[in-house]
Amino acid sequence: MGFPNMSRKNSFQKSKSKPDFAALLKMLVLLLLALGSNVAKAAKVAQVESCNASGKQCIVSSPELITGDRVGFFSSDDRLVAYGRVQKMAGKRRIVGIDKAYSSVSGGERVALLSNVTDPTSIEELYTIQRNQGRRLIDATVASASFSIGPGAAGIEATGAWITRSWQDLELTGRAMFTTVAGEVSVAYVERDYLGHETRGVDVQSFDANIYSGLAGLGYTLYSAHRVSFRGEIDAGLAYVAGVVGESDMSESSGFPTKITNGFGLVTRGTATAMVNLANWHVGVSLGQTNIQEASAATFGLSVSKSLD
């Protein structure tokens, strides 16, 4: 009768020594879920409540952040929009001073602690940046032009540009420009007949010209991280003029004061543009002046540019 009891005891000891794989698996799943929850919680520290008009301070709601914490503002696709430090604490709210904004903070960004950043100069190497204006842009501008030729020569100026932002955010610009201008020019004349009588008059001729230019220059954008920004640009280059006055080539021998003549000459261009920044697209209105040889033109244009990175 004792043997069966010993057999049951041994059987109990053997079953006790076997590992419970189901329980271990359950613990592992719970651990992973807990870690995932903590990661998600750390990734989403706070949400933006509001920012002041200048965009220099924002209020975020987060009980975890403390004064002095460096935080980043991230877009929905995890691009860094801006970064700064917590300046003040009031209950669950934190006032964050913006140290640098790459684009405007719209209010829907996720705010996260930048715990891995010790030197702010390394931020652009650690994160993908969302810029209102990227390091490289393409630009197209169409403008009306009023030339200082004759009583009011009018033209159209169309340009395309490649813009690269470099040292201190200066913008290196390469621009191709096509200009067409038409109008009238006049020259006074005096004719004498065989009796010596004089006849005075004015000879009026129409003219038109196409001008092809290549320019290089520098630009700079103020408030590039804001919704509205202002950009200035100056360029210089070479222009080729092909035109006619009446039925003659546009040359000095025509006798008409066209201020531009066929062939190559110097061209300069300066513009001031007010732009509205819409993510990677930028729409602007510009005022400018273009000088081609001895003629000048006041311009009013519309521009569209796109950030490539």
C-alpha positions in Angstrom: 0.0 0.0 0.0 3.0 2.4 0.6 4.3 2.1 -3.0 1.4 3.8 -4.7 1.8 6.7 -2.3 5.5 7.1 -3.1 4.7 6.9 -6.8 2.2 9.8 -6.5 4.8 11.9 -4.5 7.4 11.3 -7.2 4.9 12.2 -9.9 4.1 15.4 -8.1 7.7 16.4 -7.7 8.4 15.8 -11.4 5.4 17.9 -12.5 6.5 20.7 -10.2 10.0 20.8 -11.6 8.7 21.4 -15.2 8.8 25.1 -16.3 5.4 26.7 -17.0 6.0 28.0 -20.5 2.5 29.5 -20.8 3.0 31.6 -17.7 6.5 32.7 -18.9 5.1 33.7 -22.2 2.3 35.7 -20.6 4.8 37.5 -18.4 6.9 38.4 -21.4 3.9 39.8 -23.3 2.9 41.9 -20.3 6.5 43.2 -19.9 6.6 44.2 -23.6 3.2 45.9 -23.3 4.4 47.9 -20.3 7.6 48.9 -22.1 5.7 49.9 -25.1 3.4 52.0 -23.0 6.3 53.7 -21.3 7.9 54.4 -24.7 4.7 55.9 -26.1 4.3 58.0 -22.9 7.9 59.3 -23.2 7.5 59.9 -26.9 4.4 62.0 -26.4 5.3 64.3 -23.5 3.0 67.1 -24.2 0.7 68.9 -26.7 0.8 72.5 -27.6 -2.0 74.6 -26.2 -1.1 78.0 -27.7 1.7 80.3 -28.8 2.1 84.1 -28.6 1.9 86.2 -31.8 5.7 86.4 -32.2 6.1 82.6 -31.9 8.7 83.0 -29.2 6.8 81.3 -26.4 4.3 78.5 -26.3 2.2 77.0 -23.6 2.2 73.2 -23.3 0.3 70.9 -21.0 2.6 68.4 -19.3 3.1 67.4 -15.6 6.4 65.6 -16.5 8.4 68.5 -17.7 10.4 70.7 -15.3 12.1 74.1 -15.6 15.2 73.9 -17.8 14.2 70.9 -19.8 15.1 71.1 -23.5 12.1 70.1 -25.7 11.4 69.7 -29.4 8.2 70.4 -31.3 7.5 67.6 -33.8 5.2 67.4 -36.8 2.9 64.4 -37.4 5.6 62.8 -39.6 8.2 63.3 -36.8 10.1 66.2 -38.3 11.5 68.8 -35.9 9.6 72.1 -36.3 11.3 74.0 -33.4 13.1 73.5 -30.1 13.4 75.4 -26.8 13.5 75.2 -23.0 10.9 75.2 -20.3 11.0 78.6 -18.7 8.1 78.5 -16.2 5.8 76.0 -14.5 2.1 76.6 -13.5 0.2 73.5 -12.4 0.2 71.2 -15.3 1.1 73.9 -17.8 4.6 74.8 -18.9 5.8 77.9 -20.7 8.4 77.0 -23.3 10.7 79.7 -24.8 11.5 78.9 -28.4 15.3 79.0 -29.1 15.0 78.2 -32.8 12.1 77.6 -35.1 12.6 76.0 -38.5 9.0 76.6 -39.5 6.0 78.1 -37.8 4.4 76.2 -34.8 0.8 75.7 -35.8 -0.4 74.2 -32.5 -0.9 70.6 -33.6 2.7 69.5 -32.9 3.8 66.9 -30.4 6.2 68.1 -27.8 8.9 65.7 -26.6 11.9 65.9 -24.2 15.2 66.1 -26.1 17.1 64.0 -23.5 19.8 62.9 -25.9 20.8 66.5 -26.8 23.7 68.0 -24.9 24.9 70.5 -27.6 22.2 72.4 -29.6 24.6 72.5 -32.6 24.1 68.8 -33.0 20.3 68.9 -33.2 20.2 69.2 -37.0 22.4 66.1 -37.3 20.1 64.1 -34.9 16.7 65.0 -36.3 15.0 65.5 -39.6 14.1 69.1 -39.9 10.8 70.6 -41.2 11.6 74.0 -42.7 9.3 76.6 -44.1 12.1 77.3 -46.4 14.5 74.4 -47.2 18.2 74.5 -47.9 17.4 74.3 -51.6 14.5 75.9 -53.4 13.2 76.4 -57.0 11.5 79.6 -57.9 9.4 80.9 -60.7 8.4 84.6 -61.1 6.3 86.5 -63.6 6.3 90.3 -63.5 5.0 93.3 -65.4 7.7 95.8 -66.3 7.5 99.5 -67.0 10.7 100.6 -69.0 12.3 104.0 -69.1 12.2 104.0 -72.9 10.0 106.4 -74.8 6.7 107.7 -73.3 5.9 104.4 -71.6 7.3 101.1 -72.9 5.8 98.1 -71.2 7.1 94.6 -70.9 6.9 91.2 -69.3 9.7 89.6 -67.2 9.7 85.9 -66.5 12.4 84.2 -64.4 13.3 80.8 -63.0 15.8 80.3 -60.3 17.7 77.7 -58.3 18.3 78.9 -54.7 20.7 77.4 -52.2 20.9 78.5 -48.5 24.4 78.5 -47.2 26.5 80.3 -44.6 24.5 82.4 -42.1 21.4 81.5 -44.2 22.5 83.6 -47.1 20.9 82.4 -50.3 23.0 81.8 -53.4 20.9 82.3 -56.5 21.2 81.4 -60.1 18.5 82.9 -62.3 17.5 82.7 -66.0 15.4 85.6 -67.2 13.4 86.3 -70.3 12.1 89.8 -70.9 10.0 91.2 -73.7 9.4 94.9 -74.2 7.6 97.0 -76.8 6.7 100.7 -77.2 7.3 103.8 -79.2 10.4 106.1 -79.4 10.6 109.5 -81.1 13.3 111.8 -82.4 12.9 115.4 -83.4 14.1 116.4 -86.9 14.6 119.6 -88.9 14.3 119.7 -92.7 15.3 122.6 -95.0 14.1 123.0 -98.5 16.1 124.6 -101.4 14.8 128.1 -100.4 16.1 127.6 -96.8 12.8 127.2 -95.2 12.8 124.9 -92.2 10.3 122.2 -91.4 10.4 120.8 -87.9 8.7 117.6 -86.8 9.0 114.5 -84.7 9.6 111.0 -86.1 7.8 108.3 -84.1 8.7 104.7 -84.5 7.5 101.6 -82.7 10.0 99.1 -81.3 10.1 95.7 -79.7 12.8 93.6 -78.2 13.4 90.2 -76.6 16.1 90.0 -74.0 17.7 86.8 -72.7 19.6 87.0 -69.4 21.6 84.9 -67.0 22.2 86.2 -63.5 23.8 85.2 -60.2 23.2 86.8 -56.9 22.6 86.8 -53.2 19.3 86.8 -51.2 18.2 86.7 -47.6 14.8 85.9 -45.9 13.6 87.6 -42.8 11.2 85.6 -40.5 11.7 82.5 -42.6 10.1 80.3 -39.8 6.9 82.4 -39.7 3.8 82.2 -41.8 4.7 85.5 -43.5 8.3 86.3 -44.4 10.2 88.9 -46.4 12.9 88.2 -48.9 15.4 90.5 -50.6 17.6 89.6 -53.6 20.2 91.3 -55.7 21.6 89.8 -59.0 23.9 90.7 -61.8 24.7 89.1 -65.0 24.8 89.3 -68.8 21.9 90.0 -71.2 21.5 89.6 -74.9 19.2 92.0 -76.7 17.5 91.2 -80.0 15.2 94.0 -81.2 14.0 96.2 -84.0 13.0 99.9 -84.3 10.5 100.4 -87.2 12.1 98.3 -89.9 15.7 98.6 -88.7 17.8 96.8 -86.2 17.9 98.3 -82.8 21.4 99.8 -83.0 23.0 103.2 -82.3 22.9 103.9 -86.0 19.1 103.9 -86.0 19.2 107.4 -84.4 16.5 106.6 -81.9 17.0 106.8 -78.1 16.1 103.2 -77.3 18.7 102.9 -74.4 19.2 99.3 -75.4 20.9 98.0 -78.5 21.3 94.6 -80.1 24.0 92.5 -78.6 25.4 91.7 -75.1 25.3 94.0 -72.2 25.2 94.2 -68.4 22.0 93.4 -66.5 21.3 94.0 -62.8 18.1 93.1 -60.8 16.9 93.8 -57.3 13.7 92.6 -55.7 11.8 92.8 -52.3 9.2 90.0 -51.8 6.5 89.4 -49.2 5.8 85.7 -49.0 3.1 83.5 -47.4 4.7 80.1 -46.4 2.4 77.1 -46.8 4.5 74.1 -45.7 7.0 73.5 -48.6 5.3 76.0 -50.9 5.8 79.8 -50.8 3.7 82.3 -52.7 5.0 85.9 -52.9 4.3 89.4 -54.2 7.4 91.4 -55.3 8.5 94.9 -56.2 11.8 95.4 -58.0 14.0 97.2 -60.5 15.8 95.7 -63.5 18.5 97.6 -65.3 19.5 96.4 -68.8 22.3 98.3 -70.5 21.2 102.0 -70.1 17.4 101.2 -69.6 15.7 100.6 -66.3 12.4 99.0 -65.5 10.2 99.0 -62.4 8.6 95.6 -61.9 5.6 94.2 -60.0 5.5 90.4 -59.9 4.0 87.2 -58.5 6.3 84.3 -57.4 5.9 80.7 -56.5 8.7 78.7 -54.9 9.1 75.2 -53.5 11.5 73.9 -50.9 13.2 70.7 -52.0 14.4 69.6 -48.6 
